[in-house]
Amino acid sequence: MRIVSLLPSATEILHAVGAGEQVVGVTFECDSPPHAREAARIVSTSALPEGLTPAEIDAAVRRLIGAGEDIYRLDRSALRGLAADLVVTQDLCAVCAVDVEEVHDALDFLGCTADVLTADPHRLDEVWESVTTIAAAAGRRSEGERLTAALRTRTAAVAESVAGRRRPGCMVLEWTEPPYAPGHWVPEMVSVAGGRSVLGEAGARSRPTSWRSVAAAEPEAIVVAPCGFDLPRASALTDELLSGDDLPPDVPVWAVDANASFARPGPRLADGVEALARILHPDLGEPDPLIAKRIR
């Protein structure tokens, strides 16, 4: 089976269940495992120029969506030569990946009969279920079931370790200009880690908020997890935030690798849950320094 993955999380899942050699097409963002782009053709790129600030990215995304234009560009000529049997995409967020309708249009245009698997998890358990679903579509059901079971075991162990403790309020910032309250699986990650997501609703979309609302929510920890940012970029952005007066004073502030362990619905969300538990309950030990860094 020849697979095109239009989701970094799906690429990660496919490699994790032993189907990496079947992946012949990926996106420019598929960076886990590191060699994912080396053996596959890049078929999806971004319409956004590099080097934009968070405010400029937000403005550009709003402008493109408002004009009915795509944020991601599907390279039909690259897709044509891959003879894909399966294309994995999403219908969750227009800012996250190629829209599923664009995929169907491209396949129709090319006369390609590949199956299209749409992954749309909104809650943490749905993410784990998608691991099995994607693995099964690649002919690796048993491997997917084992990985799913392991991920559920890890998060259950975290929940058990914080059971009965006081739940500190936590604000996860999914964007900073403007600030975004978390949605989808992130508030649930906070809950499993023994915290209380002060803004945002599990299973709902992330939404813009205000710095006044962030302060009024009285968080006891702030986690900066800007979608699309790795730890070094999130850390630099957090430093910029702390140079102003937007964040409430005297509250611990952490930067995290949002790409790896928060924004993408894949196996490394378990790493994010474990890191959050250690951020919110310091007596459990320091979080993995490759995932989280305390800035204040």
N, C-alpha and C positions, 0 to 999 in steps of 0.2 A: 504494500500500500504506500502511495506517495501522498504526503500530507503538506498542505500549506497552512501555517499558523499565522493568523493576523492578530494574535494576542501574546504579549510577552509572558503572561501567566500560563497560557496554554503551552507555549514552547517549553517553559520550565517543567510543566507537568509531564509532557511527552518524553522529555529527556529523563525525568525522574523515574518513569515506569519502564524505561528501556526501549522507547520507540524513537530515540533521537536520530538514528540513521534513516528513519523513514521521512523525516522532516526535510523537505526540499525547498521550501519557501518560508521566509520569516519577514518581520518588520525591522525597521532601522533601530527600534527600541529593544529588540530581543537580545538581552545581554547576560542572561543566566540560563545555562552555564556560559562561561566566557567564550567558549568556542562555538556557540550556537549559530553565529552569523558566518563562521568560516566555511562551513560545509553546505550552506544553503544560500539561495539567491534572495536578495532583499527585494520584496515586491510592494512594500508600503513605505511611504515617506510622509513628512509633515509639510503642510503649507505655511507653517510659521517660520519666520527667519530666526536664526540663532542670535543670542546675545541680548534678548529682550528682558526687561525687568518684569517682576510679577505683575505690576500694574499694566505694563504694555502688553503682556501676554493675555491678561484678562480682557483688555480692550480689543485686542486683535481677534480673540475667540468670539466675543460678542458681535463684532462686526461681521465675521464670516458666517456665523449662525444666522444673524439677522438678514444677511443677503442670500441665505439659502445655499451657501457654498460649503464644500467639504473641508474639514480641518486636515484630514489625511488623504493622501493621493495614492490610489492603487495603480500600479504599473501594469497595464494590461499586456503590453508586449512581453514583459518578464513572466507574467502569469501564463501566457500562451504556451511557452516552451516547456513548462514543467509537467504537463500531463497529470495534473493532480487528480487523485481519487477522492480526497477529503479536504475541505477547507473549514478551518475552525475560526469563527469570528464571534461577535457579541452584538447585542442590541440594548446594552445597558446605559451607555453614555456616549454621546456624540463627540465628547472631548477625549475619549479614551482610545478609540481605534476606528478603523474603517467601518462605516455604517453597513449593516447587513444588506440593505437594499442595493447599495453600490456593488456589493459582492455578487448578488444575483444578476444585476444588470451586466456586469462584466462577464460572468460565465455564459450568460445567454448570448452576448455579443461574440464571444469566442467559440460558441458552440460546444462548450465544455460541459460534461455531464457529471462533474464531481458532486458528491454529497456535501451539503453545507450543515455544519453543526454549530448552533448558536448557544453560547454559554452566557447566562444572565443571572448569576447569583446575587442576591441582595443581603442575605444573612450568612453568618459564619458557617452554620451547618450546611447551607446550600453551596458554599464554596467547597466544603469537603465532598459533598455529593457530586459536584462537577468534576472532581478529580477522578472518581470512578467512571463517570460518563465519558469523559474525554479518553481515558485509558481504554475503555471498552470499545469505543469507536475506532481506536487504533489497533484492536486485536489484543489488548493487554489487560483484560478485565481483572484477572487474578492479581496482577501486579498493582493495579489501581486500588483494588479492595484492600490489599495489605497496606499501601501507603495511606489510604483514608483512615484505616483503623489506627495506624500509628499516630496520625495527626490528632485524631479524637482522643487518644490516650494521653498525649502530651498536654492538650488543653484541659482535659479533665484533671490531670495532676496539678496544674496551676490552680484551677478552681478549688481543689481540695486543700491546697497549701494556704489559701487566703480565706477559707470558710470561717465564719464567725468573727472576722475582724471588722473594725470600723472602715467604712468605705469613703476614702477621701475624694473630694470633687476634682475632676480632671477635665481640662479643656484641651482637646486635640484640634489644632489649627490645620485644616486641609489646604488652606491658602492664606495669604497675608495681605494682599492688596487687591481687593478688599478682603477682610478676614472671612473665612468660611467655617461654619460649624460642621462637624463631621456627620456623615450619613452611612448608609449601607451597613457593612459589617463592623465599622470602626467603633461606634458606641458599645456594641456587644463585646468587642475585644476588651474595652475598658472594664466592662462589668465582669467578664470572666477573670480578669486580672485583679479583681478585688477593689475596683474603683467605681465612681459614679460619673457618668458623662454629663457635665453640667449643661451643655448645649448639644443639640443634635439628637436625632431619633434613629434607633436601629431599624434597618430595612428601608428607610426613606432616603431620598436624595440629600446629599450635602447641600447646604444653602448659605447664601451670604448673610452676614450678621454685621454688627458694629463693635468697635472697641468699647463703647459704653456698655453694650450688652455683655461683653466678655467680662468686664470689671464687675458688673452687677451680679453676675453668676457666682462670684466669689470662689474661683477655682483655687485649689490647694496645690496644684501642679499644672503647668502648661507644657504641652508637647507640640513642638512645631514639626509638622509632617506634610510639607507642601507636595501635592501630587506631581510626580515627574522628577522629583529632586532626590539625589542620593545624599549620604550623610555629609560630605564636605560642603556641598552647595546649601543644604539645609542649615548647617552650622554657620556659614557665612551670612545667610539670610537672617538667622536668629541674632547674630551679632549686630546687624543693621537695625533690627527691631529694638534691641536693647539700647541702642544709641539715642533713640527717641523716647517718648513718654506714653506710647500706646499701651504697653503691657502694664498690668497692675503691679505695684512695687512689692517687694518682699515675698515673692512667690517663686519657688524653684522653676527654672525654665530649662527644658531639654530639647535638643534637636535629634531627630531620628532619620534613619534611611527609609524614607517613605516608599521609594521604588521597590526596595527589597521586601519590606516587612509590614507595610500598611496599605498602600494604594492598590496593589495588584492582587487579585483574588487567586492566590496560589498557595503552595505548601509553606512558604516562608511567613505567612500570617501567624503561624504557630510561634515563630521566633519573636514576632512583634508582641504577642500576648505575654510571652515569658519576659521580655524586656519591660513591658508596662508593669507587670507585677513587681519587678525589682525597683522601678521608678517610684511606684506608689507605696511600696512597703520596703524601705531601705534595709531593714534587718534581714531580708532574704539574700542580700548580697548585691554586688554591682551588676548592672546589665551588661550584656556583651558590648564591648567598646566599638565593634564594627557596626553595631546597629544603633546605639544611643550614646549621646555625649551631653553631659550637663554643661550648660553655658552660663547659668547663674544659680 
